[in-house]
Amino acid sequence: MKITIIGAGNMGGALIKGWAKKGDHELTVTARTEDTLSRFRNEYPQIKTTTDNKEAVRRADIIVLAVKPWLIEEVCHQIKGEIDFTRQVILSVAANVFTESLRSFLGCPTAIVFYVMPNIAAEFHESMTYLAPAAHVSDETTAVVRRLMLQVGKVNLCTEQHVAAGNMLSGCGIAYVMRFIHAMMEGGVEMGLYPAEAQQIAMQAMKGAVAVLEGSGLHPAVAIDKVTTPGGLTIRGLNQLDHAGFNSAVIRCLKAGLEK
């Protein structure tokens, strides 16, 4: 499959690296500067690069728009004259740019477009990607795009109205999880551990928690009970989190991104 990725920033870069590591596709990457492109060529010599968006999209099967939301309209105007709307598929990872707007920017009400929200873990094939097809996109095409995104992690096929919540839990949520790990590190340092050691322990604790939940299928509250003995250390820490409003803070942090 021939894939063109327009934009090689954090999100575009994560997808590029994730797919490049798989080695299953012919990748073409565009960026505004040769300096950016040279970094990708040095790491993944098989990738084709160019600063010309029009040239990049002509032979593509799938076109990924990985630029900032405010640049989407400009990029669409650049490339729309080069796109074969009967066969080429356009994926946009620009937050809050919905498929109806994409079709309008592209000047084609039947363009095969998807609103896609992965996260930076795509580089390591551990993204949680929310995938929303535009109206009247076929199930067959959706299945192809879903398989492509499964190469960089897990996929939740959904409607556009659910992408925002998914993004807060997975896209933004990855930063919230990292903040928790950082807080655990700081606690570890206060208790006498070196930062690198504390980070390793905190990350392994996070991986262990995920492994237990995935392997057992337990609800988190039930799994917590398995390590919470009466009068023990764990319940003391959990109660401190409750006293500090931990659950409320997490819920408020997730909902903050949905406020207008």
C-alpha positions as CSV (number, residue, x, y, z in Angstrom):
1,M,0.0,0.0,0.0
2,K,1.2,3.5,-0.9
3,I,0.8,5.9,2.0
4,T,1.5,9.6,2.0
5,I,1.8,11.4,5.3
6,I,1.6,15.2,5.1
7,G,3.2,16.6,8.2
8,A,6.0,15.1,10.2
9,G,5.4,16.6,13.7
10,N,4.7,14.6,16.8
11,M,1.6,12.8,15.7
12,G,2.6,12.4,12.0
13,G,6.1,11.3,13.1
14,A,4.7,8.7,15.4
15,L,2.6,7.2,12.6
16,I,5.5,7.3,10.2
17,K,7.8,5.5,12.6
18,G,5.2,3.0,13.6
19,W,4.4,2.0,10.0
20,A,8.1,2.2,8.9
21,K,9.0,-0.3,11.6
22,K,6.4,-2.7,10.2
23,G,7.9,-2.3,6.8
24,D,4.7,-3.3,5.0
25,H,4.0,-0.1,3.1
26,E,5.6,2.4,0.7
27,L,5.7,5.6,2.7
28,T,6.1,9.1,1.4
29,V,6.5,11.9,3.9
30,T,6.2,15.6,3.4
31,A,7.3,18.5,5.7
32,R,8.1,22.1,5.3
33,T,11.8,21.8,5.7
34,E,14.5,19.5,4.4
35,D,16.0,19.4,7.9
36,T,12.9,17.6,9.2
37,L,12.8,15.2,6.3
38,S,16.5,14.4,6.5
39,R,16.0,13.1,10.1
40,F,13.5,10.6,8.9
41,R,15.6,9.6,5.9
42,N,18.6,9.0,8.2
43,E,16.5,6.7,10.5
44,Y,14.4,5.0,7.9
45,P,16.2,5.1,4.5
46,Q,13.3,3.3,2.8
47,I,11.0,6.3,3.2
48,K,10.5,8.7,0.3
49,T,10.5,12.4,1.2
50,T,9.5,15.6,-0.4
51,T,8.5,19.2,0.4
52,D,5.9,19.2,-2.4
53,N,2.5,18.1,-1.1
54,K,1.0,17.9,-4.6
55,E,3.7,15.5,-5.9
56,A,3.4,13.4,-2.7
57,V,-0.3,12.6,-3.1
58,R,-0.5,11.7,-6.8
59,R,0.4,8.0,-6.5
60,A,-0.9,7.4,-2.9
61,D,-3.6,5.0,-2.0
62,I,-4.0,6.6,1.4
63,I,-3.3,10.2,2.3
64,V,-2.8,11.1,6.0
65,L,-3.3,14.8,6.9
66,A,-1.1,15.2,10.0
67,V,-0.8,19.0,10.2
68,K,-2.2,21.3,12.8
69,P,-6.0,21.9,12.6
70,W,-5.6,25.5,11.4
71,L,-3.5,24.3,8.4
72,I,-5.9,21.7,7.2
73,E,-7.9,23.9,4.9
74,E,-4.8,25.4,3.3
75,V,-3.3,21.9,2.7
76,C,-6.6,20.6,1.3
77,H,-6.7,23.5,-1.2
78,Q,-3.1,22.6,-2.2
79,I,-3.8,19.0,-3.0
80,K,-7.4,18.7,-4.0
81,G,-6.6,19.1,-7.7
82,E,-4.2,16.1,-7.6
83,I,-6.6,13.7,-5.9
84,D,-8.6,10.9,-7.6
85,F,-11.6,11.0,-5.3
86,T,-12.9,7.7,-6.8
87,R,-10.1,5.7,-5.2
88,Q,-7.9,7.7,-2.9
89,V,-8.6,7.6,0.9
90,I,-7.9,10.6,3.1
91,L,-7.4,10.3,6.8
92,S,-7.2,13.4,9.0
93,V,-5.7,13.4,12.5
94,A,-6.5,17.1,13.0
95,A,-8.5,17.5,16.2
96,N,-12.0,18.8,15.8
97,V,-11.9,19.0,12.0
98,F,-14.8,16.8,11.1
99,T,-15.4,14.9,7.8
100,E,-18.0,17.2,6.5
101,S,-15.5,20.1,6.8
102,L,-12.8,18.0,5.1
103,R,-15.1,17.2,2.2
104,S,-15.9,20.9,1.9
105,F,-12.2,21.9,2.0
106,L,-11.5,19.3,-0.7
107,G,-14.4,20.4,-2.8
108,C,-15.8,17.0,-3.1
109,P,-19.0,15.9,-1.2
110,T,-18.2,12.2,-1.8
111,A,-14.5,12.2,-0.9
112,I,-13.5,9.1,1.0
113,V,-12.5,10.6,4.3
114,F,-12.0,9.5,7.9
115,Y,-11.6,11.4,11.1
116,V,-8.8,9.5,13.0
117,M,-7.4,10.1,16.4
118,P,-4.4,8.0,17.4
119,N,-1.7,9.0,19.9
120,I,2.0,9.2,20.1
121,A,2.3,5.5,21.2
122,A,1.7,4.6,17.6
123,E,5.5,4.8,17.2
124,F,5.7,1.7,19.4
125,H,2.5,0.0,18.1
126,E,0.6,0.8,21.3
127,S,-1.8,3.6,20.2
128,M,-5.5,3.6,21.1
129,T,-6.9,5.0,17.9
130,Y,-10.4,6.3,17.4
131,L,-11.6,5.8,13.8
132,A,-14.7,7.6,12.4
133,P,-15.6,7.2,8.7
134,A,-17.5,9.9,6.9
135,A,-21.1,9.2,5.8
136,H,-21.5,6.7,3.0
137,V,-17.9,5.4,3.2
138,S,-18.1,1.6,2.4
139,D,-17.6,-1.1,5.0
140,E,-14.9,-2.5,2.8
141,T,-12.9,0.7,2.8
142,T,-13.4,1.1,6.5
143,A,-12.1,-2.4,7.1
144,V,-8.9,-1.6,5.1
145,V,-8.3,1.6,7.1
146,R,-9.0,-0.3,10.4
147,R,-6.4,-2.9,9.5
148,L,-3.9,-0.2,8.7
149,M,-4.4,1.5,12.1
150,L,-4.3,-1.9,13.9
151,Q,-0.6,-2.0,12.8
152,V,0.1,0.8,15.3
153,G,-2.1,-0.3,18.2
154,K,-5.7,-0.9,19.0
155,V,-8.7,0.6,17.2
156,N,-12.1,1.8,18.3
157,L,-14.5,2.2,15.3
158,C,-16.9,4.9,16.3
159,T,-19.0,7.9,15.2
160,E,-17.5,11.3,15.0
161,Q,-19.4,12.5,18.1
162,H,-17.4,10.0,20.2
163,V,-14.0,10.9,19.0
164,A,-13.6,13.8,21.4
165,A,-14.2,11.7,24.4
166,G,-11.9,9.0,23.1
167,N,-9.2,11.6,22.4
168,M,-9.4,12.8,26.0
169,L,-9.0,9.3,27.3
170,S,-6.3,8.1,24.9
171,G,-4.7,11.0,23.1
172,C,-4.6,13.5,26.0
173,G,-4.9,10.6,28.5
174,I,-1.4,9.4,27.7
175,A,-0.1,12.6,29.0
176,Y,-2.2,12.3,32.2
177,V,-0.8,8.8,32.8
178,M,2.7,10.1,32.3
179,R,2.0,12.9,34.9
180,F,0.9,10.2,37.4
181,I,4.1,8.3,36.7
182,H,6.1,11.5,37.3
183,A,4.3,12.1,40.6
184,M,5.1,8.5,41.6
185,M,8.8,9.2,40.7
186,E,8.8,12.3,42.9
187,G,7.4,10.3,45.8
188,G,10.0,7.6,45.3
189,V,12.8,10.2,45.3
190,E,11.4,11.7,48.6
191,M,11.5,8.2,50.0
192,G,15.2,7.8,49.1
193,L,15.3,6.3,45.6
194,Y,17.2,7.8,42.7
195,P,15.0,9.3,39.9
196,A,15.9,6.7,37.2
197,E,15.2,3.9,39.7
198,A,11.9,5.5,40.7
199,Q,10.9,5.9,37.1
200,Q,11.6,2.3,36.3
201,I,9.6,1.1,39.3
202,A,6.7,3.4,38.5
203,M,6.5,2.3,34.9
204,Q,6.7,-1.4,35.8
205,A,3.9,-0.8,38.3
206,M,1.8,0.8,35.6
207,K,2.6,-2.1,33.2
208,G,1.7,-4.6,35.9
209,A,-1.6,-3.0,36.6
210,V,-2.5,-3.1,32.9
211,A,-1.4,-6.7,32.6
212,V,-3.6,-7.7,35.5
213,L,-6.7,-6.0,34.1
214,E,-6.1,-7.3,30.6
215,G,-5.3,-10.8,31.7
216,S,-8.1,-11.2,34.2
217,G,-10.8,-9.0,32.7
218,L,-11.5,-7.7,36.2
219,H,-13.1,-4.4,36.9
220,P,-10.4,-2.1,38.4
221,A,-12.3,-1.8,41.7
222,V,-12.3,-5.6,42.1
223,A,-8.6,-5.9,41.2
224,I,-7.8,-3.2,43.7
225,D,-9.5,-5.3,46.4
226,K,-7.0,-8.0,45.7
227,V,-4.1,-5.9,46.9
228,T,-6.0,-4.0,49.7
229,T,-5.9,-5.8,53.0
230,P,-7.6,-4.5,56.1
231,G,-5.3,-2.2,58.0
232,G,-2.7,-2.5,55.4
233,L,-0.4,-0.1,53.6
234,T,-2.4,0.1,50.3
235,I,-5.7,1.2,51.9
236,R,-3.8,4.0,53.6
237,G,-2.5,5.3,50.4
238,L,-5.8,4.9,48.6
239,N,-7.6,6.8,51.3
240,Q,-5.1,9.7,51.0
241,L,-5.9,9.8,47.2
242,D,-9.6,10.0,48.1
243,H,-9.0,12.7,50.7
244,A,-7.2,14.7,48.0
245,G,-10.0,14.3,45.5
246,F,-8.1,12.1,43.2
247,N,-11.1,10.6,41.3
248,S,-12.8,14.0,41.0
249,A,-9.5,15.6,39.7
250,V,-9.2,12.9,37.0
251,I,-12.8,13.2,35.9
252,R,-12.5,17.0,35.8
253,C,-9.2,16.8,33.8
254,L,-10.8,14.6,31.2
255,K,-13.9,16.7,30.8
256,A,-11.9,19.9,30.6
257,G,-11.1,19.2,27.0
258,L,-14.7,19.0,26.1
259,E,-15.6,22.4,27.5
260,K,-16.2,25.2,25.0
